[in-house]
Amino acid sequence: MKWRGFFSLAVATVLSATTACEQRKTLDPNAEADRPIAQPASLDAGKLAGRWVRPDGGYVLQLTDIGPSGKVTAAYFNPNPIHVAHAEWRTSAQNLLIVAVELRDLNYPGATYTLRYDQSADRLAGAYHQPIQDQTYDIEFVRAEAAK
């Protein structure tokens, strides 16, 4: 009887820890910068697809395979490829398209982008968190064709 209680407690502890770890891995899709962005009533996540460039440094974020349930394939370059551990899109409570990207590579140990799509300016704007420096920066990406 003692072992059954211990085993139940151990299983509950592992499940609780696993759930907490999974929650920490999930990027916060509702984290948004303070600047308001006007959006139309209907959102087309397909507009997120493309090659996006940060004007302040030439970093490139490429988004492809925009799926209906938040799936997105992301590639990141500075100028060489940086491993993308996780990427997703969602709509926020404010009816905005949000893209969240987590980088895991040398000098990018869990760096994250949380970006919202501004349809009127055709840009992605939001925050970049650099965990090595524990700093968060307001940034934007413009579509590569518009950056020329």
C-alpha positions as CSV (number, residue, x, y, z in Angstrom):
1,M,0.0,0.0,0.0
2,K,2.9,2.3,0.9
3,W,4.5,1.8,-2.5
4,R,1.2,2.5,-4.4
5,G,0.9,5.9,-2.7
6,F,4.5,6.7,-3.3
7,F,4.2,5.7,-7.0
8,S,1.0,7.8,-7.4
9,L,2.8,10.8,-5.9
10,A,5.9,10.2,-8.1
11,V,3.7,10.0,-11.2
12,A,1.8,13.1,-10.3
13,T,5.0,15.0,-9.6
14,V,6.5,14.0,-13.0
15,L,3.3,14.9,-14.8
16,S,3.2,18.2,-13.1
17,A,6.8,19.0,-13.9
18,T,6.4,17.9,-17.5
19,T,3.3,20.1,-17.9
20,A,5.2,23.1,-16.4
21,C,8.2,22.5,-18.7
22,E,5.9,22.3,-21.7
23,Q,4.1,25.5,-20.7
24,R,7.5,27.3,-20.4
25,K,8.4,26.1,-23.9
26,T,5.3,27.6,-25.4
27,L,5.9,31.1,-26.7
28,D,3.6,33.8,-25.4
29,P,1.4,34.7,-28.5
30,N,-0.3,37.5,-26.6
31,A,2.9,39.4,-25.7
32,E,2.6,42.5,-27.8
33,A,4.3,45.9,-27.9
34,D,2.3,48.9,-26.8
35,R,1.9,50.5,-30.2
36,P,-1.7,49.9,-31.6
37,I,-2.1,48.5,-35.1
38,A,-5.3,48.7,-37.1
39,Q,-6.5,45.4,-38.5
40,P,-9.3,44.4,-40.7
41,A,-12.2,42.3,-39.4
42,S,-10.9,39.1,-41.2
43,L,-7.4,38.0,-40.9
44,D,-5.5,36.1,-43.6
45,A,-2.5,34.2,-42.0
46,G,-1.3,33.5,-45.5
47,K,0.0,37.1,-45.6
48,L,2.6,36.1,-43.1
49,A,4.4,34.0,-45.7
50,G,7.5,35.6,-47.2
51,R,11.0,36.8,-46.6
52,W,11.2,39.5,-43.9
53,V,14.2,41.7,-43.2
54,R,15.1,43.8,-40.1
55,P,16.1,47.2,-41.4
56,D,18.4,47.8,-38.4
57,G,20.8,44.9,-39.2
58,G,19.8,42.9,-42.2
59,Y,18.6,39.8,-40.1
60,V,16.2,37.7,-42.2
61,L,13.2,35.8,-41.1
62,Q,11.6,33.6,-43.7
63,L,8.1,32.2,-43.1
64,T,6.6,29.4,-45.2
65,D,4.0,26.7,-45.0
66,I,1.5,28.8,-43.0
67,G,-1.0,26.2,-41.8
68,P,-4.6,26.7,-40.6
69,S,-3.9,25.7,-36.9
70,G,-0.9,27.8,-36.1
71,K,1.7,25.8,-38.0
72,V,4.4,27.8,-39.7
73,T,7.9,26.9,-41.0
74,A,10.5,29.5,-40.1
75,A,14.1,30.0,-41.1
76,Y,16.4,32.7,-39.6
77,F,19.6,34.1,-41.0
78,N,22.3,36.4,-39.5
79,P,23.6,36.2,-42.2
80,N,24.2,32.4,-41.8
81,P,21.4,30.1,-40.8
82,I,20.4,30.1,-37.1
83,H,18.5,27.1,-35.8
84,V,14.7,27.8,-35.3
85,A,13.5,25.5,-32.4
86,H,9.9,26.5,-32.6
87,A,7.6,28.8,-34.6
88,E,3.9,29.4,-34.5
89,W,1.2,31.9,-35.5
90,R,-2.0,32.8,-33.6
91,T,-4.6,35.4,-33.4
92,S,-4.6,37.5,-30.2
93,A,-7.5,38.6,-28.1
94,Q,-7.3,41.9,-29.9
95,N,-7.8,40.1,-33.3
96,L,-4.1,40.6,-34.4
97,L,-2.0,38.0,-36.2
98,I,0.9,37.1,-34.0
99,V,4.1,35.2,-34.9
100,A,6.3,33.7,-32.2
101,V,9.7,32.3,-33.1
102,E,12.2,30.7,-30.7
103,L,15.9,30.4,-31.8
104,R,18.3,27.8,-30.2
105,D,21.8,28.0,-31.5
106,L,25.3,29.3,-30.5
107,N,24.7,32.8,-29.1
108,Y,20.9,32.3,-29.4
109,P,20.0,30.0,-26.4
110,G,16.3,30.5,-26.4
111,A,16.2,34.0,-28.0
112,T,12.6,34.8,-29.0
113,Y,10.7,37.0,-31.4
114,T,7.1,37.9,-30.6
115,L,5.8,39.8,-33.6
116,R,2.4,41.1,-34.8
117,Y,1.5,41.6,-38.4
118,D,0.6,45.2,-39.4
119,Q,-1.4,44.8,-42.6
120,S,-1.6,48.5,-43.4
121,A,2.2,48.8,-43.4
122,D,2.9,45.2,-44.4
123,R,5.4,44.7,-41.6
124,L,6.0,42.5,-38.6
125,A,6.6,44.5,-35.4
126,G,7.2,43.5,-31.8
127,A,9.8,42.4,-29.4
128,Y,13.1,40.4,-29.6
129,H,14.3,38.9,-26.3
130,Q,18.0,38.2,-26.1
131,P,18.4,35.9,-23.0
132,I,22.3,36.1,-22.9
133,Q,22.0,39.9,-22.1
134,D,18.5,39.5,-20.6
135,Q,17.4,42.4,-22.8
136,T,14.2,42.9,-24.8
137,Y,14.2,45.2,-27.9
138,D,11.4,46.7,-29.9
139,I,12.1,45.7,-33.5
140,E,10.4,45.4,-36.9
141,F,10.7,43.3,-40.0
142,V,9.7,44.6,-43.5
143,R,8.9,42.4,-46.4
144,A,12.2,41.8,-48.4
145,E,10.7,43.3,-51.6
146,A,9.8,46.5,-49.7
147,A,13.4,46.6,-48.2
148,K,15.0,47.3,-51.5
